[in-house]
Amino acid sequence: MDDNAEQKPDDWRNRDDVPDIVWKLEARRKRYAHRSLAFRIGWTVLAFLITIAGIVMIAFPGPAIVFIPAGLAMLSFEFSWAERILDFALTRGMDAKEYAEHLDKRKKRAAIVSGICIAAAVIGAVVYYWFFHRK
């Protein structure tokens, strides 16, 4: 069956603004299918470890936003559920980028000011706690 016939109309593969790295991932996924069983088992174990490390980094310091997508990309070579999650995240990310690009200047300024206010509030709370509530 043709790959395009299985795709939904809003699938990221039908878009023009897909980053090059995504197409490289698709090419690697095709080459991966021809690897040995030992390589595939090792790859899958490593992918699960990277994904779990990323999930742990949500609660603890670390670059979870890097590890989780990297682990899912690796898992997507072997598991269709990981590929679906990655496709969903990619589609939503590209939609968010497109939405942000089409915002008018007033909304962009409001978002920037809101982000600065939130950052200032968090920093203020940390400083207040540090100076007045430390034992």
C-alpha positions as YAML, in Angstrom:
chain: A
units: angstrom
residues:
- id: 1
  name: MET
  ca: [0.00, 0.00, 0.00]
- id: 2
  name: ASP
  ca: [1.22, 3.50, -0.76]
- id: 3
  name: ASP
  ca: [2.59, 5.39, 2.29]
- id: 4
  name: ASN
  ca: [0.76, 8.56, 1.31]
- id: 5
  name: ALA
  ca: [-2.61, 6.79, 1.25]
- id: 6
  name: GLU
  ca: [-2.24, 5.95, 4.95]
- id: 7
  name: GLN
  ca: [-1.41, 9.50, 6.03]
- id: 8
  name: LYS
  ca: [-3.92, 11.89, 7.51]
- id: 9
  name: PRO
  ca: [-4.48, 15.24, 5.77]
- id: 10
  name: ASP
  ca: [-2.93, 17.10, 8.73]
- id: 11
  name: ASP
  ca: [0.10, 14.80, 8.87]
- id: 12
  name: TRP
  ca: [3.44, 16.60, 9.19]
- id: 13
  name: ARG
  ca: [4.79, 14.79, 6.12]
- id: 14
  name: ASN
  ca: [2.43, 16.83, 3.93]
- id: 15
  name: ARG
  ca: [3.79, 20.16, 5.17]
- id: 16
  name: ASP
  ca: [6.36, 22.39, 3.51]
- id: 17
  name: ASP
  ca: [8.07, 23.62, 6.69]
- id: 18
  name: VAL
  ca: [9.45, 20.28, 7.93]
- id: 19
  name: PRO
  ca: [13.02, 20.63, 9.28]
- id: 20
  name: ASP
  ca: [15.76, 18.72, 7.45]
- id: 21
  name: ILE
  ca: [16.61, 16.71, 10.55]
- id: 22
  name: VAL
  ca: [13.19, 15.03, 10.34]
- id: 23
  name: TRP
  ca: [13.88, 13.77, 6.84]
- id: 24
  name: LYS
  ca: [17.28, 12.50, 8.01]
- id: 25
  name: LEU
  ca: [15.51, 10.64, 10.82]
- id: 26
  name: GLU
  ca: [13.15, 9.04, 8.30]
- id: 27
  name: ALA
  ca: [16.11, 7.88, 6.19]
- id: 28
  name: ARG
  ca: [17.85, 6.44, 9.27]
- id: 29
  name: ARG
  ca: [14.67, 4.63, 10.24]
- id: 30
  name: LYS
  ca: [14.67, 2.83, 6.88]
- id: 31
  name: ARG
  ca: [18.35, 1.85, 7.21]
- id: 32
  name: TYR
  ca: [17.78, 0.68, 10.79]
- id: 33
  name: ALA
  ca: [15.42, -2.07, 9.62]
- id: 34
  name: HIS
  ca: [18.40, -3.88, 8.04]
- id: 35
  name: ARG
  ca: [20.55, -3.93, 11.19]
- id: 36
  name: SER
  ca: [21.39, -7.10, 13.13]
- id: 37
  name: LEU
  ca: [19.27, -8.30, 16.04]
- id: 38
  name: ALA
  ca: [22.07, -7.62, 18.56]
- id: 39
  name: PHE
  ca: [22.41, -4.03, 17.34]
- id: 40
  name: ARG
  ca: [18.64, -3.51, 17.52]
- id: 41
  name: ILE
  ca: [18.43, -4.85, 21.07]
- id: 42
  name: GLY
  ca: [21.32, -2.65, 22.20]
- id: 43
  name: TRP
  ca: [19.79, 0.36, 20.45]
- id: 44
  name: THR
  ca: [16.42, -0.24, 22.09]
- id: 45
  name: VAL
  ca: [17.92, -0.63, 25.57]
- id: 46
  name: LEU
  ca: [19.92, 2.58, 25.10]
- id: 47
  name: ALA
  ca: [16.82, 4.40, 23.81]
- id: 48
  name: PHE
  ca: [14.79, 3.34, 26.85]
- id: 49
  name: LEU
  ca: [17.61, 4.46, 29.19]
- id: 50
  name: ILE
  ca: [17.82, 7.87, 27.49]
- id: 51
  name: THR
  ca: [14.03, 8.32, 27.61]
- id: 52
  name: ILE
  ca: [13.86, 7.29, 31.28]
- id: 53
  name: ALA
  ca: [16.73, 9.64, 32.09]
- id: 54
  name: GLY
  ca: [14.82, 12.45, 30.37]
- id: 55
  name: ILE
  ca: [11.69, 11.67, 32.38]
- id: 56
  name: VAL
  ca: [13.73, 11.72, 35.59]
- id: 57
  name: MET
  ca: [15.18, 15.07, 34.54]
- id: 58
  name: ILE
  ca: [11.69, 16.57, 34.62]
- id: 59
  name: ALA
  ca: [11.84, 16.42, 38.42]
- id: 60
  name: PHE
  ca: [15.60, 16.76, 38.83]
- id: 61
  name: PRO
  ca: [18.00, 19.20, 37.15]
- id: 62
  name: GLY
  ca: [18.89, 18.29, 33.61]
- id: 63
  name: PRO
  ca: [18.02, 18.83, 29.96]
- id: 64
  name: ALA
  ca: [14.81, 16.76, 29.85]
- id: 65
  name: ILE
  ca: [13.63, 18.72, 26.82]
- id: 66
  name: VAL
  ca: [16.58, 17.25, 24.90]
- id: 67
  name: PHE
  ca: [16.69, 13.71, 26.28]
- id: 68
  name: ILE
  ca: [13.00, 12.81, 25.95]
- id: 69
  name: PRO
  ca: [12.67, 13.65, 22.22]
- id: 70
  name: ALA
  ca: [16.05, 12.02, 21.51]
- id: 71
  name: GLY
  ca: [14.97, 8.84, 23.31]
- id: 72
  name: LEU
  ca: [11.61, 8.83, 21.55]
- id: 73
  name: ALA
  ca: [13.32, 9.33, 18.19]
- id: 74
  name: MET
  ca: [15.51, 6.33, 18.91]
- id: 75
  name: LEU
  ca: [12.54, 4.25, 20.10]
- id: 76
  name: SER
  ca: [10.57, 5.23, 16.99]
- id: 77
  name: PHE
  ca: [12.97, 3.11, 14.95]
- id: 78
  name: GLU
  ca: [11.60, -0.01, 16.67]
- id: 79
  name: PHE
  ca: [8.14, 0.85, 18.03]
- id: 80
  name: SER
  ca: [5.20, 2.39, 16.20]
- id: 81
  name: TRP
  ca: [3.78, 3.87, 19.44]
- id: 82
  name: ALA
  ca: [6.94, 5.94, 19.90]
- id: 83
  name: GLU
  ca: [6.74, 7.07, 16.28]
- id: 84
  name: ARG
  ca: [3.12, 8.18, 16.83]
- id: 85
  name: ILE
  ca: [4.09, 10.15, 19.95]
- id: 86
  name: LEU
  ca: [7.00, 11.75, 18.10]
- id: 87
  name: ASP
  ca: [4.77, 12.57, 15.10]
- id: 88
  name: PHE
  ca: [2.18, 14.14, 17.41]
- id: 89
  name: ALA
  ca: [4.82, 16.24, 19.17]
- id: 90
  name: LEU
  ca: [6.36, 17.30, 15.86]
- id: 91
  name: THR
  ca: [2.99, 18.32, 14.41]
- id: 92
  name: ARG
  ca: [2.09, 20.30, 17.53]
- id: 93
  name: GLY
  ca: [5.51, 21.94, 17.59]
- id: 94
  name: MET
  ca: [5.24, 23.04, 13.98]
- id: 95
  name: ASP
  ca: [1.69, 24.31, 14.63]
- id: 96
  name: ALA
  ca: [2.95, 26.32, 17.61]
- id: 97
  name: LYS
  ca: [5.78, 27.76, 15.51]
- id: 98
  name: GLU
  ca: [3.33, 28.75, 12.78]
- id: 99
  name: TYR
  ca: [0.96, 30.28, 15.34]
- id: 100
  name: ALA
  ca: [3.79, 32.28, 16.92]
- id: 101
  name: GLU
  ca: [4.95, 33.54, 13.53]
- id: 102
  name: HIS
  ca: [1.47, 34.87, 12.73]
- id: 103
  name: LEU
  ca: [0.83, 36.64, 16.02]
- id: 104
  name: ASP
  ca: [0.45, 40.38, 15.80]
- id: 105
  name: LYS
  ca: [3.02, 42.57, 17.53]
- id: 106
  name: ARG
  ca: [0.74, 43.42, 20.45]
- id: 107
  name: LYS
  ca: [0.26, 39.75, 21.37]
- id: 108
  name: LYS
  ca: [3.98, 39.06, 20.99]
- id: 109
  name: ARG
  ca: [4.81, 41.95, 23.31]
- id: 110
  name: ALA
  ca: [2.20, 40.76, 25.82]
- id: 111
  name: ALA
  ca: [3.68, 37.25, 25.78]
- id: 112
  name: ILE
  ca: [7.20, 38.60, 26.30]
- id: 113
  name: VAL
  ca: [6.11, 40.88, 29.14]
- id: 114
  name: SER
  ca: [4.18, 38.00, 30.76]
- id: 115
  name: GLY
  ca: [7.23, 35.76, 30.55]
- id: 116
  name: ILE
  ca: [9.44, 38.45, 32.10]
- id: 117
  name: CYS
  ca: [6.91, 39.00, 34.91]
- id: 118
  name: ILE
  ca: [6.72, 35.28, 35.65]
- id: 119
  name: ALA
  ca: [10.52, 35.01, 35.67]
- id: 120
  name: ALA
  ca: [10.77, 38.05, 37.96]
- id: 121
  name: ALA
  ca: [8.18, 36.57, 40.33]
- id: 122
  name: VAL
  ca: [10.04, 33.25, 40.53]
- id: 123
  name: ILE
  ca: [13.38, 34.99, 41.09]
- id: 124
  name: GLY
  ca: [11.79, 37.26, 43.69]
- id: 125
  name: ALA
  ca: [10.30, 34.29, 45.54]
- id: 126
  name: VAL
  ca: [13.65, 32.48, 45.55]
- id: 127
  name: VAL
  ca: [15.50, 35.56, 46.79]
- id: 128
  name: TYR
  ca: [12.86, 36.21, 49.46]
- id: 129
  name: TYR
  ca: [13.06, 32.62, 50.66]
- id: 130
  name: TRP
  ca: [16.87, 32.66, 50.56]
- id: 131
  name: PHE
  ca: [17.24, 35.79, 52.69]
- id: 132
  name: PHE
  ca: [14.25, 35.62, 55.04]
- id: 133
  name: HIS
  ca: [13.33, 31.97, 55.55]
- id: 134
  name: ARG
  ca: [16.64, 30.15, 55.65]
- id: 135
  name: LYS
  ca: [17.51, 28.53, 58.95]
...
